[in-house]
Amino acid sequence: MSRRTIAALGFALCLALPNVAFAQARKPAPTATPAANTPAANAPAASTFTPGHLALAREVMLSSGIARSFDSVLPAFADQIRKQAVTRPELAKDLDEVLASLQPEMELQKQRMIDIAARTYAAKFSEAELKEIATFFRSPAGKHYVEAQPQLLDEMVQEMQDWTQDVSEYVMVRVRAEMGKRGHQMQ
């Protein structure tokens, strides 16, 4: 599994885990019709976000630990640029200075992504739901959950790599056996 795949998987898990923990913790609200409890039915249109709704969405997004994934993106860009400049070692000092001088701009770019993510949360959750989620992340269990997330993700990625390898081998053995029953030998 490539590092890019692992990173994508980690980010996807990072997005999914808070929702799983919250879904287990909250009680479903009574609804008049089945369609009334869908995310689309509960979330307001993008143009109707109140400042409070956006603030709660931002708080939930930040307190969930998801913004940590944004923290690693910008240094990765800088590392990639440095690696490309390896062929010209005389650029190293100036390149490091330029990259350091760009840090405030890069921080603004990260804040822009945080704002986008907050709007995404606001689009998926009503203000009332965000209040419940924020309460969870403020709780001792929620704080512990966020603190444990990096280790959980590392362990899950390792387990998924092992699982993927095991399943791949299992499927190949089964395919060979079934093809053998049909008179085909596969290496």
RAVEN-V28181 format. One record per run of one state. SS is the DSSP state (a for helix, b for strand, c for the rest). FROM is the first residue (numbers start at 0). TO is the last residue. If there is no record, write none. Layout:
# RAVEN-V28181
ss,from,to
SS,FROM,TO
SS,FROM,TO
This chain:
# RAVEN-V28181
ss,from,to
c,0,1
a,2,24
c,25,32
a,33,36
c,37,37
a,38,41
c,42,44
a,45,47
c,48,49
a,50,62
c,63,65
a,66,86
c,87,87
a,88,100
c,101,101
a,102,123
c,124,125
a,126,137
c,138,138
a,139,180
c,181,186
